Amino acid sequence: MIKKKYLNFMDFFKKAIFVFLLIVFGIIITVKSIEPVIEKQLSQIFADRKISNKINKELMNLTEDFTPEKKAFYKKILVSLYTKWLPLIDEAKLEAEQKIKNNQ
């Protein structure tokens, strides 16, 4: 009788240890399978910063060697942007001035 209880008790611990090991291995497998995805996401975040730094350096280099051709090119771009955005900027200024007057 005592031997039978002892065997049942040992079977319970064997099953508990087995289940524990299965859970641990499951967690390890899950972490190992998710790790590349997280690593790719982190590398993309830092890659964006590297790209923005490269663009910033390139823009700084463009202004150092400012030829007449570049001046004409940038002037054309700035004129088109200014003509497109000027009405919107003026409208925003008027709304801001109205809000300021209403608040006083």
Distance bins in CASP14 RR format, pairs under 12 A and 6 or more apart:
PFRMAT RR
TARGET T0000
AUTHOR 0000-0000-0000
RMODE 2
METHOD distances of the structure
MODEL  1
1 7 0 0 0 0 0 1 0 0 0 0 0
1 8 0 0 0 0 0 1 0 0 0 0 0
2 8 0 0 0 0 0 1 0 0 0 0 0
2 9 0 0 0 0 0 1 0 0 0 0 0
3 9 0 0 0 0 0 1 0 0 0 0 0
3 10 0 0 0 0 0 1 0 0 0 0 0
4 10 0 0 0 0 0 1 0 0 0 0 0
4 11 0 0 0 0 0 1 0 0 0 0 0
5 11 0 0 0 0 0 1 0 0 0 0 0
5 12 0 0 0 0 0 1 0 0 0 0 0
6 12 0 0 0 0 0 1 0 0 0 0 0
6 13 0 0 0 0 0 1 0 0 0 0 0
7 13 0 0 0 0 0 1 0 0 0 0 0
7 14 0 0 0 0 0 1 0 0 0 0 0
8 14 0 0 0 0 0 1 0 0 0 0 0
8 15 0 0 0 0 0 1 0 0 0 0 0
9 15 0 0 0 0 0 1 0 0 0 0 0
9 16 0 0 0 0 0 1 0 0 0 0 0
10 16 0 0 0 0 0 1 0 0 0 0 0
10 17 0 0 0 0 0 1 0 0 0 0 0
11 17 0 0 0 0 0 1 0 0 0 0 0
11 18 0 0 0 0 0 1 0 0 0 0 0
12 18 0 0 0 0 0 1 0 0 0 0 0
12 19 0 0 0 0 0 1 0 0 0 0 0
13 19 0 0 0 0 0 1 0 0 0 0 0
13 20 0 0 0 0 0 1 0 0 0 0 0
14 20 0 0 0 0 0 1 0 0 0 0 0
14 21 0 0 0 0 0 1 0 0 0 0 0
15 21 0 0 0 0 0 1 0 0 0 0 0
15 22 0 0 0 0 0 1 0 0 0 0 0
16 22 0 0 0 0 0 1 0 0 0 0 0
16 23 0 0 0 0 0 1 0 0 0 0 0
17 23 0 0 0 0 0 1 0 0 0 0 0
17 24 0 0 0 0 0 1 0 0 0 0 0
18 24 0 0 0 0 0 1 0 0 0 0 0
18 25 0 0 0 0 0 1 0 0 0 0 0
19 25 0 0 0 0 0 1 0 0 0 0 0
19 26 0 0 0 0 0 1 0 0 0 0 0
20 26 0 0 0 0 0 1 0 0 0 0 0
20 27 0 0 0 0 0 1 0 0 0 0 0
21 27 0 0 0 0 0 1 0 0 0 0 0
21 28 0 0 0 0 0 1 0 0 0 0 0
22 28 0 0 0 0 0 1 0 0 0 0 0
22 29 0 0 0 0 0 1 0 0 0 0 0
23 29 0 0 0 0 0 1 0 0 0 0 0
23 30 0 0 0 0 0 1 0 0 0 0 0
24 30 0 0 0 0 0 1 0 0 0 0 0
24 31 0 0 0 0 0 1 0 0 0 0 0
25 31 0 0 0 0 0 1 0 0 0 0 0
25 32 0 0 0 0 0 1 0 0 0 0 0
26 32 0 0 0 0 1 0 0 0 0 0 0
26 33 0 0 0 0 1 0 0 0 0 0 0
26 34 0 0 0 0 0 1 0 0 0 0 0
27 33 0 0 0 0 0 1 0 0 0 0 0
27 34 0 0 0 0 0 1 0 0 0 0 0
28 34 0 0 0 0 0 1 0 0 0 0 0
28 35 0 0 0 0 0 1 0 0 0 0 0
29 35 0 0 0 0 0 1 0 0 0 0 0
30 37 0 0 0 0 0 1 0 0 0 0 0
30 38 0 0 0 0 0 1 0 0 0 0 0
31 37 0 0 0 0 0 1 0 0 0 0 0
31 38 0 0 0 0 1 0 0 0 0 0 0
31 39 0 0 0 0 0 1 0 0 0 0 0
32 38 0 0 0 0 0 1 0 0 0 0 0
32 39 0 0 0 0 0 1 0 0 0 0 0
33 39 0 0 0 0 0 1 0 0 0 0 0
34 40 0 0 0 0 0 1 0 0 0 0 0
34 41 0 0 0 0 0 1 0 0 0 0 0
35 41 0 0 0 0 0 1 0 0 0 0 0
35 42 0 0 0 0 0 1 0 0 0 0 0
36 42 0 0 0 0 0 1 0 0 0 0 0
36 43 0 0 0 0 0 1 0 0 0 0 0
37 43 0 0 0 0 0 1 0 0 0 0 0
37 44 0 0 0 0 0 1 0 0 0 0 0
38 44 0 0 0 0 0 1 0 0 0 0 0
38 45 0 0 0 0 0 1 0 0 0 0 0
39 45 0 0 0 0 0 1 0 0 0 0 0
39 46 0 0 0 0 0 1 0 0 0 0 0
40 46 0 0 0 0 0 1 0 0 0 0 0
40 47 0 0 0 0 1 0 0 0 0 0 0
41 47 0 0 0 0 0 1 0 0 0 0 0
41 48 0 0 0 0 0 1 0 0 0 0 0
42 48 0 0 0 0 0 1 0 0 0 0 0
42 49 0 0 0 0 0 1 0 0 0 0 0
43 49 0 0 0 0 0 1 0 0 0 0 0
43 50 0 0 0 0 1 0 0 0 0 0 0
44 50 0 0 0 0 0 1 0 0 0 0 0
44 51 0 0 0 0 0 1 0 0 0 0 0
45 51 0 0 0 0 0 1 0 0 0 0 0
45 52 0 0 0 0 0 1 0 0 0 0 0
46 52 0 0 0 0 0 1 0 0 0 0 0
46 53 0 0 0 0 0 1 0 0 0 0 0
47 53 0 0 0 0 0 1 0 0 0 0 0
47 54 0 0 0 0 0 1 0 0 0 0 0
48 54 0 0 0 0 0 1 0 0 0 0 0
48 55 0 0 0 0 0 1 0 0 0 0 0
49 55 0 0 0 0 0 1 0 0 0 0 0
49 56 0 0 0 0 0 1 0 0 0 0 0
50 56 0 0 0 0 0 1 0 0 0 0 0
50 57 0 0 0 0 0 1 0 0 0 0 0
51 57 0 0 0 0 0 1 0 0 0 0 0
51 58 0 0 0 0 0 1 0 0 0 0 0
52 58 0 0 0 0 0 1 0 0 0 0 0
52 59 0 0 0 0 0 1 0 0 0 0 0
53 59 0 0 0 0 0 1 0 0 0 0 0
53 60 0 0 0 0 0 1 0 0 0 0 0
54 60 0 0 0 0 0 1 0 0 0 0 0
54 61 0 0 0 0 0 1 0 0 0 0 0
55 61 0 0 0 0 0 1 0 0 0 0 0
55 62 0 0 0 0 0 1 0 0 0 0 0
56 62 0 0 0 0 0 1 0 0 0 0 0
56 63 0 0 0 0 0 1 0 0 0 0 0
57 63 0 0 0 0 0 1 0 0 0 0 0
57 64 0 0 0 0 0 1 0 0 0 0 0
58 64 0 0 0 0 0 1 0 0 0 0 0
58 65 0 0 0 0 0 1 0 0 0 0 0
59 66 0 0 0 0 0 1 0 0 0 0 0
59 70 0 0 0 0 0 1 0 0 0 0 0
59 74 0 0 0 0 0 1 0 0 0 0 0
60 66 0 0 0 0 0 1 0 0 0 0 0
61 70 0 0 0 0 0 1 0 0 0 0 0
62 69 0 0 0 0 0 1 0 0 0 0 0
62 70 1 0 0 1 0 0 0 0 0 0 0
62 71 0 0 0 0 0 1 0 0 0 0 0
62 73 0 0 0 0 0 1 0 0 0 0 0
62 74 0 0 0 0 1 0 0 0 0 0 0
63 70 0 0 0 0 1 0 0 0 0 0 0
63 71 0 0 0 0 0 1 0 0 0 0 0
63 74 0 0 0 0 1 0 0 0 0 0 0
64 70 0 0 0 0 0 1 0 0 0 0 0
65 71 0 0 0 0 0 1 0 0 0 0 0
66 72 0 0 0 0 0 1 0 0 0 0 0
66 73 0 0 0 0 0 1 0 0 0 0 0
66 74 0 0 0 0 1 0 0 0 0 0 0
66 75 0 0 0 0 0 1 0 0 0 0 0
67 73 0 0 0 0 1 0 0 0 0 0 0
67 74 0 0 0 0 0 1 0 0 0 0 0
68 74 0 0 0 0 0 1 0 0 0 0 0
68 75 0 0 0 0 0 1 0 0 0 0 0
69 75 0 0 0 0 0 1 0 0 0 0 0
69 76 0 0 0 0 0 1 0 0 0 0 0
70 76 0 0 0 0 0 1 0 0 0 0 0
70 77 0 0 0 0 0 1 0 0 0 0 0
71 77 0 0 0 0 0 1 0 0 0 0 0
71 78 0 0 0 0 0 1 0 0 0 0 0
72 78 0 0 0 0 0 1 0 0 0 0 0
72 79 0 0 0 0 0 1 0 0 0 0 0
73 79 0 0 0 0 0 1 0 0 0 0 0
73 80 0 0 0 0 0 1 0 0 0 0 0
74 80 0 0 0 0 0 1 0 0 0 0 0
74 81 0 0 0 0 0 1 0 0 0 0 0
74 82 0 0 0 0 0 1 0 0 0 0 0
75 81 0 0 0 0 0 1 0 0 0 0 0
75 82 0 0 0 0 0 1 0 0 0 0 0
76 82 0 0 0 0 0 1 0 0 0 0 0
76 83 0 0 0 0 0 1 0 0 0 0 0
77 83 0 0 0 0 0 1 0 0 0 0 0
77 84 0 0 0 0 0 1 0 0 0 0 0
78 84 0 0 0 0 0 1 0 0 0 0 0
78 85 0 0 0 0 0 1 0 0 0 0 0
78 86 0 0 0 0 0 1 0 0 0 0 0
79 85 0 0 0 0 0 1 0 0 0 0 0
79 86 0 0 0 0 0 1 0 0 0 0 0
80 86 0 0 0 0 0 1 0 0 0 0 0
81 88 0 0 0 0 0 1 0 0 0 0 0
81 89 0 0 0 0 0 1 0 0 0 0 0
82 88 0 0 0 0 0 1 0 0 0 0 0
82 89 0 0 0 0 1 0 0 0 0 0 0
82 90 0 0 0 0 0 1 0 0 0 0 0
83 89 0 0 0 0 0 1 0 0 0 0 0
83 90 0 0 0 0 0 1 0 0 0 0 0
85 91 0 0 0 0 0 1 0 0 0 0 0
85 92 0 0 0 0 1 0 0 0 0 0 0
86 92 0 0 0 0 0 1 0 0 0 0 0
86 93 0 0 0 0 0 1 0 0 0 0 0
87 93 0 0 0 0 0 1 0 0 0 0 0
87 94 0 0 0 0 0 1 0 0 0 0 0
88 94 0 0 0 0 0 1 0 0 0 0 0
88 95 0 0 0 0 0 1 0 0 0 0 0
89 95 0 0 0 0 0 1 0 0 0 0 0
89 96 0 0 0 0 0 1 0 0 0 0 0
90 96 0 0 0 0 0 1 0 0 0 0 0
90 97 0 0 0 0 0 1 0 0 0 0 0
91 97 0 0 0 0 0 1 0 0 0 0 0
91 98 0 0 0 0 0 1 0 0 0 0 0
92 98 0 0 0 0 0 1 0 0 0 0 0
92 99 0 0 0 0 0 1 0 0 0 0 0
93 99 0 0 0 0 0 1 0 0 0 0 0
93 100 0 0 0 0 0 1 0 0 0 0 0
94 100 0 0 0 0 0 1 0 0 0 0 0
94 101 0 0 0 0 0 1 0 0 0 0 0
95 101 0 0 0 0 0 1 0 0 0 0 0
95 102 0 0 0 0 0 1 0 0 0 0 0
96 102 0 0 0 0 0 1 0 0 0 0 0
96 103 0 0 0 0 0 1 0 0 0 0 0
97 103 0 0 0 0 0 1 0 0 0 0 0
97 104 0 0 0 0 0 1 0 0 0 0 0
98 104 0 0 0 0 0 1 0 0 0 0 0
END
